[in-house]
Amino acid sequence: MAEFTMELNDEQKEVRDWLHGFAADVIRPAAAEWDEREETPWPVIQEAAKVGIYSLDFYAQQYFDSTGLGIPMAMEELFWGDAGIALSIVGTGLAAVGVLSNGTEEQIGTWIPQMYGDANDVKVAAFCSSEPDAGSDVASMRTRAVYDEAKDEWVINGTKTWATNGGIANVHVVVAVVDPELGSKGHASFIVPPDTPGLSQGQKFKKHGIRASHTAEVIFDNVRVPGSCLLGGKEKLDERLARAREKATAGGMERVRNAAMATFEASRPAVGAMAVGTARAAYEVALDYAQTREQFGRPIIDNQGVAFQLADMRTQIDAARLLVWRASWMAVNGKPFTAAEGSMSKLFASETAKTVTAQAIQILGGNGYTREYPVERMHRDAGIYTIFEGTSEIQRLVIARTLSGMPIR
Ligand SMILES: Cc1cc2nc3c(=O)[nH]c(=O)nc-3n(C[C@H](O)[C@H](O)[C@H](O)COP(=O)(O)OP(=O)(O)OC[C@H]3O[C@@H](n4cnc5c(N)ncnc54)[C@H](O)[C@@H]3O)c2cc1C
């Protein structure tokens, strides 16, 4: 087990500097254009693939870093560049993690390379869980997967929404109900291979922020996938369902829910790190502006009213990063989340990004309110962090339930 450290080692610093260079030289200069276009920035993803940032190898290296700091460091730097473009680059990773954590070795080897493609022909992947009537309330999911034993195929029907890269992905990972009696424990994940008949894109959403990232509905109309596309395989699923049924009848549904919660706790710090990246970017622009913009014959930072805002912004960003790093280290080292530290880090970092980016607009005055400066885009982007991967209200619910042991609603 790695000791918790608040300092990156030399190798991590090298990776951080390399990522920062890419974020500063390639991502940031392209940010305004792709925000306006509201399209997937394929040329930037291609650049990232060429240098090795858009690849399973890079992602896996950070994911398995025992200090826990690899993923938060990488997310912070890329999202510092631009949130919409960075999400286009790391969105595939969300689907890949779904396969890495539940798939067999054969599934990992077959499907993950097809999620990324290669530098000459980049592909993206999508993770489809949310539905129009099942957002925060994941257990009310309706998309159904039924096993056709005669053909050894699964038949998937339903509508998913809000899928990052949904419909444009080469490979989709979809979560569907296989046993409606078991709530979220009756769900299973499936690979939908490229060009499978019956899968289509519904509406593409026009969004407030992260507009370079494609978000759309995905419709599954009698989508048939081979039995080998069930992540983890049928035998493992049958065993898991049998165990869940046993626990449910023995009154252990609460334990079953707790196990699912532990998985979410482990993935939330990564979203917190994205929020830290956006907050830091806006803070840096505001600090620079406050030091150079003069009013009343002196830089505006000479006023406590401005300087104290910057002091608060930086304090909140550093506090958010520490919470994120702690939770990420706990996740990688299997420490129990006794106070929902994963949710805590995501809650604090995402709320910090919203506050800090709003303060940055204020410090830039009229300029902050225009698209000539990046802080208004950063503020629009920051809004997503308190919504996806569990809203702030859901994070508070999880923290409060964990602290009190009460079924708080
Ligand atoms: C840009 C974007 C990208 C996304 N990408 C993906 C993706 O790739 N894959 C995917 O599966 N999903 C994705 N999502 C979906 C995202 O995870 C959901 O939007 C989120 O979980 C919230 O669900 P909802 O939108 O249905 O809101 P709802 O659950 O309807 O919530 C609405 C409001 O009610 C509040 N609320 C709900 N229940 C409670 C409660 N019990 N107590 C207090 N308040 C409550 C919420 O906090 C929120 O403020 C994405 C969403 C967006 C916007």
The ligand as an ORCA input file, in Angstrom:
! r2SCAN-3c Opt
* xyz 0 1
  C     -23.300     16.925    -20.376
  C     -23.727     15.672    -19.715
  C     -23.009     14.503    -19.952
  C     -23.429     13.307    -19.366
  N     -22.765     12.141    -19.676
  C     -23.297     10.962    -19.296
  C     -22.775      9.722    -19.787
  O     -21.799      9.694    -20.540
  N     -23.395      8.567    -19.447
  C     -24.486      8.553    -18.633
  O     -25.006      7.477    -18.363
  N     -25.006      9.717    -18.108
  C     -24.440     10.901    -18.434
  N     -24.969     12.085    -17.959
  C     -26.155     12.045    -17.101
  C     -25.953     12.578    -15.682
  O     -25.234     11.662    -14.920
  C     -27.347     12.908    -15.103
  O     -27.809     14.074    -15.757
  C     -27.335     13.101    -13.598
  O     -27.117     11.883    -12.961
  C     -28.632     13.714    -13.063
  O     -29.756     13.032    -13.541
  P     -30.976     13.870    -14.164
  O     -30.403     14.787    -15.189
  O     -32.004     12.901    -14.616
  O     -31.543     14.750    -12.985
  P     -32.631     14.325    -11.880
  O     -32.221     13.039    -11.245
  O     -33.981     14.398    -12.472
  O     -32.462     15.501    -10.831
  C     -33.061     16.791    -10.983
  C     -32.803     17.600     -9.721
  O     -33.432     16.945     -8.584
  C     -32.462     16.709     -7.591
  N     -32.763     15.444     -6.893
  C     -33.105     14.233     -7.440
  N     -33.288     13.324     -6.471
  C     -33.017     13.953     -5.297
  C     -33.040     13.532     -3.927
  N     -33.324     12.272     -3.562
  N     -32.751     14.450     -2.968
  C     -32.441     15.750     -3.309
  N     -32.408     16.194     -4.587
  C     -32.696     15.300     -5.561
  C     -31.136     16.608     -8.314
  O     -30.030     16.841     -7.457
  C     -31.315     17.694     -9.369
  O     -31.013     18.951     -8.815
  C     -24.545     13.299    -18.500
  C     -25.239     14.502    -18.254
  C     -24.859     15.663    -18.854
  C     -25.671     16.898    -18.600
*
